[in-house]
Amino acid sequence: MVLGQHQVARRGPGAREPGPAPGDTLPRLMPPIDLRSDTVSRPTDAMRRAMAAAEVGDDVFGDDPTVIALQERAAELLGKEAALFVSSGSMGNIVSLVAHLPRGHEAIAGFNTHVVMDEQGGHAVIVGSPVRALPDRPDGTMDPDQIRGSFRDPDDAHEAITGLIVIENTHAATGGQPLSLAYEQEVASIAHERGVPLHIDGARFFNAVIANGVSPKELAAPGDTVTFCLSKGLGCPIGSIVVGPKDVIRRAWRARKLVGGGTRQAGILAAAGLLALKDGDEGMIARLADDHANARRLGEAISAMDGIRSPGHLAQPGDGALDPGRIRTNFVLFRVERDRKQFLAELKSRGVLMVEYPHDQVRAVTHHNVRAADIETTIAAVAESLRATSPRPLGAGAMSAAPARPAPTPEPVTA
């Protein structure tokens, strides 16, 4: 495998670690095929050069030229008035909620979304806003009729006031399902009819763009604000963007400082984002299609293996075979009829990293550091690891299927 100009060896299934070279005091470790998350992706050589050469200022004073250029590019790309560079996707969501919601006003969001499950209750702790959490469906959507019926009565002093709707695109808990433009438009219509904004948590927004075959402007249009991560599939070392109207972004800018997100010579970080957002082969957006194809190839191959089952829960309800047709972006979720920890340890011993996920699932996420040849190595490693791990039927011990229940179990989701 070639990363930039550096030749990197991969270990095949069953290969041993190389011994120490002359003069080494520790064994030399070969880099694994790391499918734990797209957050493990490494910046390209071009990004590293751009970061080293970046023109900088002081972003708290608002005069870092590279941050300004990144924000202008993001706003133009998504068709919004303004943009704000923040440290993380969670920070992007938090400052967006602060910008939209007076203290005590309520947001409507899916029960299994990142805002509800995976931000330490920041909507309550920092924003001071409750969330009315609705059931998510296996396609990542909430029922529009349930959304309509969840608006509070502002004339009832017992109730919070509904102030925002939040959706997540792509939807991680359903296996990275991309929400359609039509669904976004329907939810935006409900929100705007009731006089509240729509926030789109688009941590993997550009994966949804590629999967839906639409432009970033089209998919962003229904949202009053949209966040997207630079540090996932786009390969940057850090950062996310919030886009929206100038007045909302101004409030988000103040909130960023409140939560400790004011950075100084941030152009060093923004330079990588500018490269990632370039058009065509110069950028990192169009190539996300390769990640989707690699995920689909992995899913198709392992779905035929004895011991691989449906991920269950929202990702693919039921205990049947893994359906690779549900793999539409860069997530592969599945369960194993094995001891999950032992299976993952066997994979690791073969140079492949995956991660435990809620509901007894295993997750693999493709990204730009994982090439097609690595997927073939991974397929072989999965087959060997299954053979090396004792069978354990679904429902036995740790490999139990998610029980039927009226509301989803609150389990954290890894980024």
N, C-alpha and C positions, 0 to 999 in steps of 0.2 A: 504494500500500500504506500502511496506517495502523499505526504502532507506538505504542500508548498514545494520546497526543494529538498526536503529531508526524507530519505528512504527509511521506512519504519517496517520492521518485520512483524508478522503475526504468527501466533502459535496455532497450529492445527489441533483438531481434537486428539486428545491423548498424548500430546507432545509434552516433554519434560522441560522444566525451566533450564536455561543454559547455565553451565557452571561458571565460576568466577574467571575473568580474564587475568592475564599476568599483571600483578600489581594491584588488583582489586582486593579489598578487604571484605566486601559484601557481595552476595550473588547479584548478577545483573538480571533485572526483571524486564520482560517484554511487555509493552503496553497491552492491556486487554481490549477486547471489543466491548465497548461500554454502552450498553443499551438501557441503563437505569433511567435516564431522562435526556431530553434535548438540552437541558441546562448544563450538562457536562461537556457540550461542544466547545471546542477551542477556537480562538480567533485565528483567522487566516494570516499568512505572512504579510499580505498587503495591508491588513488591518493593523498589524503590529508596526509596520513602517509608518503608516499614517498617524498612529498614535504618538510615535516617537517624534514626528515632525510637526505635530499639530500646533497651530497658532492659538494662543490662549489669552484669556483675560481673567476677570473675576465674575463668576456667574451670579453671585449674590448682588453685585452691583449692576448686573445685566449687560456686561460689556465683553463677555467671552465670544469672539467671532465664530468659533467652530460650533458652540452650542446654539448660537443664533441661527447659523446655517442649517443645522440639523432640525431645529424646531420649524423653520420655514419650509424645509423639504417635506417634513412629516405632514404639516398642515396642508400643503399643496397636494401631496399624494392622496390624502384622504378627503380632500375637498372641504376643509374646515377653515375657519378664520384664524385660528391660533393653535399653538402647541406648547407643551411643557415637558422638558426632560426631567425624569425622576429616577431614583435609584433602583426601583423594583416594581414589579406588577402589583404587589400588595400596596405599596405606597401610592401607585397610580389610582387604585381603587379608593383608598382612604381619602386622598385629597379630592377626588371627584365627588365622593359622598359629602365631604365637608362643604364643597362648593355648591352642591345642589340642595342640601337638606338643612333647614333650621333645626336646632337642637330639639329632640323629642318627636320630630316628624318621622314617619315610617317609610321604609322601602319594601317593595314586593320583589322577592327573588326566589329562585328554585332552591329547594332544601339541600341539594347536593352540590351547589355551586361553590366556587372558591370564596366568594364574599361571605357566605354563611358558614362554611365548614373549616376554612383553612387560613384564616387571618386573625386567629386568637380573639375573635369577637370584637375586632377593631371598630366595627360599625357602632357598637355599644360603648366600648371603653374610650375611644377617641372622638368619634363623631357625635355620640350621645343620641343615637337613633336606633329604635328597634327594627327588626326585620319580620315581615310576615312571610314565612317560608312555605311555599307551595310544592306539591309533589312534582318531581321531574318525570318526564316520560322517556322511554328508551331511545327516542331520537333527539333527546336533549332539550326538548321544548316543555313549556308549561301549557296547560289547557287554557286557551284564550278566554273561555267562559269563566273559568276559575279566577283568572286575573281580573276580569270585570267585576266578579262578585266579591273580590277581596278589598276593594276600596272602602275605606272607613267613612263613617258618617261624620262630617266636620261639625255638625250641630249637636252631636252627642258628647257631652263633657267627659264621659267615661273613656272615650276612644282616642287613640293617637290620630294624627292627620296624615293621610297618605301623601307622600311627597316625591316618590321616585319609583321607577321599575328598573330592575337590573337583570340582564340576561348574559350568558357566558357563551362565547363563540370563538373557538370550538369548545365543546362540552366534555371536560376530562372524564367525569365519572361514567359517561356512556361510551367510553372508548374513543374519545376525540371526535365525536360526531359533529359535522359542520352544520350550523343552523342556516336555513335557506334565506335568501333575500326576501322572499314572499312572507316568511314567518316574521322576520325582523320588521317588515313594513306593517304587518297586522298588529304586532305588539306596540309599535310606535303610534299607530292610529288610536289604539285604546288609551295609551298614555296621554296623547295630546288632546283627545276628546275630553279627558278629565282634567286637563290643565297641568299635567306633571311631565317631567322630562324622562327620557329613556337613556340609561347608561349601558353601554356594551363593554363588558369585560372581555377584551379580545387578546388575552395573553398569547394565543396562537392564531391571531386574526388572519395573518397572511396564509396560514394553512387552510383556513376556511375560504379565503379568496380563491386559492388554486383549486380546491375541491369543488367549489361552486361554479368555476369558470366565469367569474365576473371580475370587474375592476375593483381596486381598493375604494375608489370614490363611490361606486354603486353600493358596495356592502356596508360602507360607513355611513351612507346618507341617512338611514332611518334613526341613527343614534344622535342624541344631542351631544353626548360625549362618548369617546371611544378610547380605551387603553389598548396598547399592544406592547409586547416584550421584544426587546432587541436581543436579549440574552438566551433565548431558546433556539428555535430553528434558524434564526438569522445569524447566529454564531458569534455575537458580540460578547465581550467579557462581563458587561454589566449594563443595566439601564432599561427603562421603559419610557413610553411616550403617552401623554394624554393629549387628545385633540378636542376642540370644541369652539364655541363662541368666545370672543375676546373677553367679555365680562366674566364668564364662568372660569376661563383659564386664569384670569387675574385673581379670582378668589382661590383657585387651586394653587396658584403660586404662593399666596400667603399661607395656605395650609401646609404646603411643602416645608416652609421655614418652621412652622409650628411643630412638625413631627421630626425635625432634625435633618431635613433633606436639603438644606442650603449647602452647596458645594462651591468651591472656589475655581481652581483651574480645571474645570470639568471638561474643557475641550479635548483633553487627552483621551477621555472616555467617549465623548461625542463623535470623535473622528471615525471610530469603528462603525458607529451607526450610520454616518453619512455614506460610507462605502456600502453597507448592507442594503440601503434603500435605493441604490442606483438601479436604473432600468437594465433589463436584459442580463447578459452573461456577466457584466461587470458587478452586478449586485447579487444578493442572496435570496431574493424572493422567487424568481422563476424556477430556481433549482429545487425548491421545496417539492416539486413534482417527483423528483428522484427519490426523496425520502418516502413519499407516499407509495411509490412503486416498490421500494425495498420492503416496506412494512407489509404490503399486500403479498409479496413473494414469500416472506417469512410465514405469514399466517396461512397461506395456501399449503405450504410444505408441512408445517407441523400439525395442521388440522387432520391430516390423514394418519398421524402417529397414534399408536396404542398408548393411552394414558393422558392424552391431551383432551380437555373438555371445554365446553362453553364457559365463559367467565361468569355467567350468572348475573344476578342483580340487574341494574339498568343496562349494563354493557351488552348483554344478550340473555334475557330472562330464560330460565329453564336449565336443565342439566344435560342437554344433548351435546352433540358434536360442536366444536368450534366452527362458526360460520365466517369464513374469510370475506364474504360479501359485505360484512359490517365494517371492515377495515377501510375507511375512506380517507384517512389522513395518515399520521405517523405513529399512531398508537396500536400496539398489539396486546390485548388483554386475554388471558386464558387461565384456567385452573388445571392442576395436575392431580391425577389419581395416584399420588405419591405423598410422602412427607415433604412438604413444600420447602422447609429449610434445608433438608438434605439435598433435594433437587437443585436448589440454588447454589449450594456448596459444591456439588458436582460440576455444575456449569462453570463456576468460578475457577475450579481446578483445571478446567480446559480453556481458560482464557476468555470467558464470556461472562459479562455482568448483566444481570437483570435484577429486579427489585420486587419485594413483597408489596402488594397493593390491597386496599380494603376488600372485604368479602371473599377472603381466601384466594384472591387472584394473584397472578404474576404479571408484571408489566414489562414490556420491551418498547422502547421509543427510538425511532430512527432519527438521524441527523447527519450533517454534512461530513462528519468524521467517520461515518460508517458507510462503506462502499458496497457495491453489489457482491464482490468477492467475499467480503466479511459476512454477508448474509448467508452465503453458501457454507462458510465455516460454522456459523451459528447453527444452521439447520442440522449439520452433522453432530455438533456438540449437544444439541437438545436430544437427539436420538440416543447418543451414548449415555447421557445423563439419566434418561428415562430407564434405560436398561440397567444402569448401576444403582438405581433407587428402588427400594422395596415397594410393591404395589400397595395402595391404600384406597379402597373404594370411596366414592363420594359419600359423605355422610358419616364417615368413620373418623373420629378424633378431630384433629385440626383441619381435616379436609371436609368440613361440613358445608352444605349448601346454605345460602342465605335464607333464613326462615321467612315464611309469609307474614306480613305485618301491615298495618294500616299506614305507617309512616316509615321512611327509610331509617336504618340504624346510623346514628351519627358517628362515622369513622373518618379520621383525617385522610386527606388525599395528598400524596407527595406531588410537588410541583412538576 
